[in-house]
C-alpha cells in the first residue's frame, strides 16, 4: 500500500503489485476489481485485448465494476 497518485494499483518490476492506500475505502466488490486487475497484469503487462479477455475470464462483471470506479472513484476521499 502506498500513495499512487491518480492510480488505484500498479504492477511493477519483479512482479510486485502495489495498491493505493485509499483502495481500502472502496466498496468491497470494487476493491476486488482493482486487485484482480493488477493480478492479471502479472500475466499480461499491457491493456491489450488478451489482457481484457483474461480479466473477463477471472471476473465476468469486470466492465460494470470498472465503470463504477470510473464514475465514482474520484468521490473516494479525493483520489
KEPA-263696 format. One line per 3 residues: number of its first residue (from 1); their letters; for each residue x, y, z of N, C-alpha, C, O. Coordinates in nm, 4 decimals. Each point is the difference from the previous one (the first is absolute). Example, Ala and Ser with C-alpha at 12.3 -4.5 7.8 and 13.67 -1.06 7.14 Angstrom:
// KEPA-263696
1 = as = 1.3190 -0.5690 0.7800 -0.0890 0.1190 0.0000 0.0900 0.1200 0.0000 0.1036 -0.0019 0.0665; -0.1386 0.1069 -0.1385 0.0820 0.1190 0.0060 -0.0770 0.1090 0.0730 0.0509 0.1108 0.0169;
This chain:
// KEPA-263696
1 = xxx = 0.0844 -0.1163 0.0000 -0.0844 0.1163 0.0000 0.0898 0.1238 0.0000 0.0966 0.0104 0.0756; -0.1331 0.0829 -0.1640 0.0730 0.1256 -0.0058 -0.0857 0.1027 -0.0700 -0.1078 -0.0327 -0.0496; 0.1529 0.1538 0.0448 -0.0726 0.1042 -0.0723 0.0447 -0.0061 -0.1452 0.1143 0.0328 -0.0321;
4 = xxx = -0.2040 -0.0746 -0.0547 0.0309 -0.0147 -0.1425 -0.0547 0.1155 -0.0827 -0.0128 -0.0106 -0.1220; -0.0191 0.1198 0.1883 -0.0533 0.1144 -0.0738 -0.1389 -0.0305 -0.0529 -0.0911 -0.0303 0.0771; 0.0751 0.0381 -0.2066 -0.1317 -0.0205 -0.0623 -0.0288 -0.1465 -0.0307 -0.1103 -0.0321 -0.0442;
7 = xxx = 0.2053 -0.0569 0.0661 -0.0189 -0.1421 -0.0333 -0.0447 -0.0786 0.1223 0.0425 0.0281 0.1121; -0.1278 -0.1259 -0.1343 -0.0469 -0.0870 0.1070 0.0971 -0.1136 0.0251 0.0102 -0.0492 0.1124; 0.0602 0.0075 -0.2142 0.0937 -0.1098 0.0158 0.1101 0.0083 -0.1036 -0.0083 0.0751 -0.0972;
10 = xxx = 0.1116 -0.1544 0.1207 0.1132 -0.0028 -0.0910 0.0684 -0.1355 0.0124 0.0103 -0.0565 0.1089; 0.0358 0.0062 -0.2213 0.0770 -0.1235 -0.0018 0.1395 0.0373 -0.0482 0.0181 0.0446 -0.1133; 0.0799 -0.0633 0.2007 0.1343 0.0466 -0.0315 0.0991 -0.1113 -0.0266 -0.0359 -0.1169 -0.0141;
13 = xxx = 0.1606 0.1567 0.0076 0.1083 -0.0948 -0.0245 0.0043 -0.1065 0.1086 -0.0352 0.0245 0.1154; 0.0788 -0.1422 -0.1553 0.0086 -0.1095 0.0953 -0.1351 -0.0534 0.0423 -0.0132 -0.0605 0.1064; -0.0882 0.0831 -0.1905 -0.1369 -0.0449 0.0291 -0.0528 0.0528 0.1332 -0.0725 -0.0692 0.0715;
16 = xxx = 0.1095 0.1907 -0.0404 -0.0520 0.0643 0.1209 -0.1299 0.0724 -0.0350 -0.0092 0.0696 -0.1012; -0.0888 -0.0874 0.1855 -0.1300 0.0640 -0.0201 -0.0194 0.1007 0.1129 0.0176 -0.0318 0.1176; -0.0541 0.1532 -0.1559 -0.0226 0.1082 0.0959 -0.1437 0.0488 -0.0126 -0.0597 -0.0036 -0.1076;
19 = xxx = 0.0062 0.0489 0.2194 -0.1354 0.0553 0.0010 0.0014 0.1341 0.0713 0.0698 0.0191 0.0997; -0.1487 0.0735 -0.1534 -0.0164 0.1285 0.0672 -0.0617 -0.0284 0.1358 -0.0893 -0.0840 0.0112; 0.1353 0.1524 0.0910 -0.0513 -0.0269 0.1339 -0.1500 0.0274 0.0111 -0.0672 -0.0564 0.0864;
22 = xxx = 0.0147 0.1423 -0.1732 -0.1432 0.0313 0.0053 -0.0881 -0.1116 -0.0563 -0.1227 0.0083 0.0064; 0.1848 -0.1118 -0.0611 -0.0768 -0.1141 -0.0493 -0.0839 -0.0603 0.1125 -0.1080 -0.0533 -0.0255; 0.1558 0.0611 0.1480 -0.0750 -0.0565 0.1128 -0.1301 0.0751 0.0255 -0.0874 -0.0501 0.0708;
25 = xxx = 0.0737 0.1700 -0.1279 -0.1219 0.0790 0.0171 -0.1057 -0.0326 -0.1051 -0.1144 0.0440 0.0110; 0.1525 -0.1206 -0.1123 -0.0943 -0.0369 -0.1071 -0.0972 -0.1065 0.0484 0.0316 -0.0760 0.0915; -0.1500 0.0698 -0.1525 -0.0874 -0.1142 0.0287 0.0753 -0.1296 -0.0328 0.0813 -0.0043 -0.0924;
28 = xxx = -0.1093 -0.0985 0.1681 0.0743 -0.1254 -0.0131 0.0065 -0.0518 -0.1435 0.1074 -0.0376 -0.0469; -0.2206 0.0349 -0.0233 0.0002 -0.0574 -0.1356 0.0820 0.0846 -0.0976 0.0478 -0.0519 -0.1009; -0.0309 0.1798 0.1290 0.0833 0.0855 -0.0853 0.1471 -0.0204 0.0353 0.0846 -0.0054 -0.0892;
31 = xxx = -0.0533 -0.0057 0.2177 0.1381 -0.0304 0.0408 0.0434 -0.1339 -0.0587 0.1153 -0.0152 -0.0405; -0.2053 -0.0808 0.0355 0.0315 -0.1301 -0.0605 0.0369 0.0171 -0.1470 0.0923 -0.0651 -0.0490; -0.1636 0.1521 -0.0210 0.0328 0.0266 -0.1405 0.1418 0.0550 -0.0124 0.0758 -0.0434 -0.0867;
34 = xxx = -0.0396 0.1381 0.1722 0.1328 0.0602 -0.0048 0.1063 -0.1083 0.0220 0.1004 -0.0038 -0.0712; -0.1221 -0.0826 0.1680 0.0962 -0.1057 0.0306 0.0127 -0.0974 -0.1173 0.1111 -0.0313 -0.0427; -0.2226 -0.0159 -0.0088 0.0044 -0.0953 -0.1111 0.0622 0.0643 -0.1233 0.0772 -0.0645 -0.0709;
37 = xxx = -0.1096 0.1896 0.0447 0.0573 0.0730 -0.1132 0.1528 -0.0026 0.0080 0.0676 -0.0307 -0.0982; -0.0146 0.0629 0.2148 0.1462 0.0022 0.0146 0.0601 -0.1401 -0.0065 0.1094 -0.0170 -0.0539; -0.1771 -0.0818 0.1065 0.0511 -0.1375 -0.0076 0.0045 -0.0495 -0.1442 0.0904 -0.0751 -0.0365;
40 = xxx = -0.1858 0.1159 -0.0451 0.0022 -0.0369 -0.1415 0.1225 0.0604 -0.0679 0.0556 -0.0589 -0.0927; -0.0139 0.1761 0.1389 0.1205 0.0612 -0.0570 0.1251 -0.0851 0.0221 0.0991 0.0180 -0.0708; -0.1013 -0.1080 0.1652 0.1143 -0.0905 0.0190 0.0184 -0.0906 -0.1211 0.1107 -0.0469 -0.0268;
43 = xxx = -0.2200 0.0222 -0.0471 0.0041 -0.0851 -0.1194 -0.0044 0.0804 -0.1292 0.0598 -0.0387 -0.1004; -0.1303 0.1493 0.1036 -0.0165 0.0860 -0.1182 0.0360 0.1426 0.0418 -0.0829 0.0686 0.0598; 0.2046 -0.0225 -0.0898 0.0441 0.1290 0.0519 -0.0721 0.1226 -0.0559 -0.0002 0.1051 0.0641;
46 = xxx = -0.0599 -0.1159 -0.1801 -0.0636 0.1160 -0.0630 -0.1488 -0.0250 -0.0197 -0.0456 -0.1143 0.0024; -0.0294 0.2220 -0.0218 -0.1447 -0.0100 -0.0191 -0.0331 -0.0392 -0.1441 -0.0659 0.0747 -0.0724; 0.1116 -0.1901 0.0330 -0.0263 -0.0546 -0.1332 -0.1313 -0.0769 0.0038 -0.0552 -0.0225 0.1077;
49 = xxx = 0.0045 -0.0180 -0.2238 -0.1194 -0.0858 0.0004 0.0202 -0.1268 0.0840 -0.0940 -0.0468 0.0644; 0.2146 -0.0087 -0.0645 0.0277 -0.1199 0.0802 -0.0150 0.0296 0.1497 -0.0476 -0.0843 0.0760; 0.0885 0.2047 -0.0344 -0.0155 0.0395 0.1400 -0.1472 -0.0001 0.0382 -0.0388 -0.0605 0.0999;
52 = xxx = -0.0443 0.1292 -0.1808 -0.1420 0.0115 0.0332 -0.0701 -0.1344 -0.0060 -0.0924 -0.0251 0.0773; 0.1345 -0.0604 -0.1669 -0.0569 -0.1346 -0.0096 0.0320 -0.0796 0.1266 -0.0870 -0.0672 0.0554; 0.2110 0.0751 -0.0105 0.0407 -0.0715 0.1215 -0.0736 0.0559 0.1217 -0.0422 -0.0755 0.0877;
55 = xxx = 0.0270 0.2070 -0.0827 -0.0724 0.0620 0.1112 -0.1455 -0.0462 0.0006 -0.0557 -0.0303 0.1055; -0.0046 0.0252 -0.2223 -0.1394 -0.0437 -0.0076 -0.0159 -0.1456 0.0441 -0.0997 -0.0354 0.0628; 0.1965 -0.0476 -0.0952 -0.0070 -0.1403 0.0447 0.0050 -0.0082 0.1527 -0.0630 -0.0872 0.0599;
58 = xxx = 0.1375 0.1773 0.0021 0.0125 -0.0001 0.1452 -0.1171 0.0699 0.0695 -0.0339 -0.0328 0.1137; -0.0276 0.1293 -0.1831 -0.1047 0.0828 0.0614 -0.0990 0.0387 -0.1090 0.0211 0.0969 -0.0730; -0.1282 -0.1727 0.0630 -0.0950 0.0195 -0.1103 -0.0603 0.1396 -0.0054 -0.0283 0.0504 -0.1087;
61 = xxx = 0.0084 0.0127 0.2229 -0.0632 0.1324 0.0024 0.1012 0.1139 0.0145 -0.0336 0.1066 0.0516; 0.1560 -0.1285 -0.0962 0.1040 0.1020 0.0174 -0.0387 0.1333 -0.0635 0.0352 0.1053 0.0533; -0.1067 -0.1071 -0.1659 -0.0350 0.1260 -0.0670 -0.0889 0.0870 0.0886 0.0155 0.1221 0.0032;
64 = xxx = -0.1081 -0.1848 0.0685 -0.0866 0.0765 0.0897 0.0803 0.0594 0.1149 -0.0207 0.1154 0.0375; 0.1119 -0.1937 0.0181 0.0829 0.0489 0.1099 0.0946 0.1097 -0.0478 0.0190 0.1011 0.0676; 0.0390 -0.1222 -0.1834 0.0891 0.1004 -0.0586 -0.0761 0.1305 -0.0234 0.0516 0.1084 0.0275;
67 = xxx = -0.1738 -0.1192 -0.0782 -0.0835 0.1171 -0.0233 -0.0327 0.0738 0.1285 0.0034 0.1230 0.0045; -0.0353 -0.1990 0.1008 -0.0292 0.0632 0.1285 0.1214 0.0781 0.0474 -0.0127 0.1137 0.0454; 0.1304 -0.1743 -0.0559 0.1224 0.0655 0.0455 0.0275 0.1274 -0.0800 0.0435 0.1009 0.0556;
70 = xxx = -0.0689 -0.1065 -0.1852 0.0207 0.1183 -0.0843 -0.0962 0.1125 0.0387 0.0381 0.1170 -0.0005; -0.1614 -0.1517 0.0337 -0.1009 0.1005 0.0346 0.0129 0.0511 0.1426 -0.0207 0.1187 0.0253; 0.0546 -0.2065 0.0678 -0.0080 0.0357 0.1420 0.1336 0.0008 0.0741 0.0061 0.0452 0.1143;
73 = xxx = 0.0990 -0.0935 -0.1760 0.1287 -0.0083 0.0684 0.0488 0.1328 0.0528 0.0602 0.0054 0.1072; -0.0847 0.1017 -0.1800 0.0456 0.1334 0.0404 -0.0667 0.0435 0.1312 0.0530 0.0839 0.0729; -0.1696 -0.1420 -0.0442 -0.0733 0.0353 0.1211 0.0623 -0.0619 0.1262 -0.0319 0.0410 0.1116;
76 = xxx = 0.1192 -0.1381 -0.1294 0.0605 -0.0697 0.1135 0.1169 0.0846 0.0515 0.1136 -0.0129 -0.0457; -0.1444 0.0977 0.1400 0.1007 0.0820 0.0653 0.0940 0.0711 -0.0974 0.1186 0.0157 0.0291; -0.1702 0.0271 -0.1436 0.0781 0.0827 -0.0899 0.1058 -0.0691 -0.0843 0.0932 0.0647 -0.0479;
79 = x = -0.1064 -0.1945 0.0296 0.0970 -0.0699 -0.0860 -0.0194 0.0466 -0.1417 0.0706 -0.0452 -0.0901;
